[in-house]
Amino acid sequence: MTLDEFQAAARRTINPRLNAQDRLLDSVAGLSEEAGELLGLIRKRTFQSRDAPRERLAEELGDALWCLAVTADALDIPLEEVAAINLAKLEARHPDGFSSTRTADQWSRAQGE
């Protein structure tokens, strides 16, 4: 399945009673909510030694992906375009892969140091 196919499938489950503005707000709020739920699972696993089953993590990631797809849809941006833009930005920022030294140097230059 491609990202755009996922976005089209997600579109089928949008609440049809919401207008465009409410769909956007609902999906962005949902993205934040789902990220918080994922954070809660990771926090409990990391700091409380509680189990976070892979299936539950995948479910929360899927919920976040749905919200992201619907947000992009509400903004009329194909999800594959979102991914391509992000990959291009990462390639420009980290042409040889991640480097903490290079990242710190870029941050210092951006701060005018």
Buried (B, 14 or more C-beta within 10 A) or exposed (E): EEBBEBBBEBEEEBEEEBEEEEBBBBBBEBBEEBBEBBEEBEEEBEEEEEEBEEEEBEBBEEBBBBBBBBBBBBEEEBBBEBBEEEEEEEEEEEEEEEEEEBEEEEEEEEEEE
